[in-house]
Amino acid sequence: MPKTATLTRIGSRIKINLEQVRDRIPPNLIKKLEEDPRGTVLDYKMTDGTGIGVVIKLSDGTKKWFFEDEIKGS
């Protein structure tokens, strides 16, 4: 039986786990996340066909997507 996805709710306040994303994001985004790793879940995004990511709005208004395992509740 397929595994049921448990998604973070839209509107939830979360924190980005910087150690999980450091190797795949650009230096300017790392700097923003070091200053403030919190954001709000705006939407979901299909990733590679087997997973679902979340679109996050950061405190400066920047919108980026992350894998579900790269975020945690604030």
C-alpha positions, -999 to 999 in steps of 0.1 A, spaced: 0 0 0 14 35 -8 26 56 20 3 85 29 21 119 28 18 141 58 22 177 46 29 208 66 -3 229 65 -4 260 44 -1 291 66 22 272 91 52 290 105 83 269 100 121 270 102 144 259 74 170 234 86 201 251 72 223 220 76 199 201 53 200 227 25 234 242 26 248 221 -2 220 229 -27 212 266 -23 231 297 -34 253 317 -10 230 347 -10 201 325 2 223 308 29 231 343 42 194 352 44 186 319 62 215 325 87 199 358 95 164 345 98 155 308 90 118 312 96 90 315 70 54 307 62 42 278 40 24 292 10 18 262 -12 30 228 -23 52 218 -52 57 185 -70 94 177 -69 107 148 -90 75 129 -93 79 110 -61 78 138 -35 62 170 -26 80 201 -16 67 232 1 68 268 -11 80 291 17 77 328 20 107 341 40 106 371 63 120 394 36 92 384 11 114 359 -9 96 328 -20 115 295 -24 106 259 -23 121 232 0 117 195 5 94 186 34 124 170 53 143 203 51 118 222 73 106 219 108 79 236 129 89 268 145 
